[in-house]
Amino acid sequence: MEAPEVPIEQTQEQITEHAHHSRVSWILGVALTSALLAAFAAVASLMAGAHANEAMMEQMQSSDQWAFYQAKGIKSGVLTAKTDLLKALGKPVSAGDEEKMAEYKKEQKEIQEIAEHKEKESKSHLHVHEVLARSVTMFQVAIAISAISVLTKRRRFWYVGIDFGVIGVVCFVQGLLTH
């Protein structure tokens, strides 16, 4: 999974430029708010990408463990067929074969536990990724609405942008506390 892109640098530059040339005092607040939101968006994006990568790694490790589990199952099946065939022919079955079958079963159980744990970790990382990606989206929307407030010179849009920024912060904190 790729980290969400945060293409907000140009918008941030435009807001800052407007703030410098404007005589309206609140536009400087918009520029500062947008800069802060951009910083949050960058950090959240980086963290979302890291959790996406961890989710993929855990899932690959889980798949490896399930393949190992299957290999042990096949070995156990071949050994079981061998012992069944020997029994059907009235031949003795070695104690080593019986022990090996029990060992395969025990190993399969251990491997299964590891694989299930890896799957659970993968899902957990994916959930955190989704929450952080949501926060990045909210930050981007907040910056865009703040830019609209500068362009239209309507302070109300800035307040709406701040509201979206607060939602982004809530999602960001939720992502930090989840896992």
Residue pairs with C-beta under 8 A, 6 or more apart in sequence:
1 49
1 52
1 53
1 55
1 56
1 129
2 49
2 52
3 45
3 46
3 48
3 49
3 50
3 52
4 45
4 48
4 49
4 133
4 136
4 137
5 45
6 38
6 41
6 42
6 45
6 136
6 139
6 140
8 38
8 41
8 140
8 143
9 38
11 34
11 143
11 144
11 147
12 34
12 35
12 38
12 143
14 147
14 150
15 27
15 30
15 31
15 34
15 143
15 146
15 147
15 150
16 31
16 34
16 35
18 27
18 31
18 150
18 151
19 27
19 28
19 30
19 31
19 150
22 28
22 150
24 153
26 155
26 158
27 150
29 158
30 146
30 149
30 150
30 158
30 161
33 146
33 158
33 161
33 162
33 165
34 142
34 143
34 146
34 147
34 161
36 165
37 139
37 142
37 143
37 146
37 161
37 165
37 168
38 139
38 143
40 135
40 139
40 165
40 168
40 169
40 172
41 135
41 136
41 139
41 140
41 143
41 168
43 172
44 132
44 133
44 135
44 136
44 139
44 168
44 171
44 172
44 175
45 132
45 136
47 132
47 175
48 128
48 129
48 132
48 133
48 135
48 136
48 175
49 129
51 125
51 126
51 128
51 129
51 132
52 125
52 126
52 129
54 121
54 122
54 125
55 122
55 123
55 125
55 126
55 129
56 122
58 118
58 119
58 121
58 122
58 125
59 118
59 119
59 122
61 118
62 115
62 116
62 118
62 119
62 122
65 111
65 112
65 114
65 115
65 118
66 115
68 111
69 108
69 111
69 112
69 115
72 104
72 107
72 108
72 111
73 104
73 108
75 104
76 101
76 104
76 105
76 108
79 97
79 100
79 101
79 104
80 101
82 97
83 93
83 97
83 98
83 101
86 92
86 93
87 93
124 178
124 179
125 179
127 178
128 175
128 178
128 179
131 171
131 174
131 175
131 178
132 171
132 172
132 175
134 171
135 168
135 169
135 170
135 171
135 172
135 174
135 175
136 168
137 168
138 164
138 165
138 167
138 168
138 171
139 164
139 165
139 168
141 161
141 164
141 168
142 161
142 162
142 163
142 164
142 165
142 167
142 168
143 161
144 161
145 157
145 158
145 160
145 161
145 164
146 157
146 158
146 161
146 162
148 154
148 157
148 161
149 155
149 156
149 157
149 158
149 160
149 161
150 158
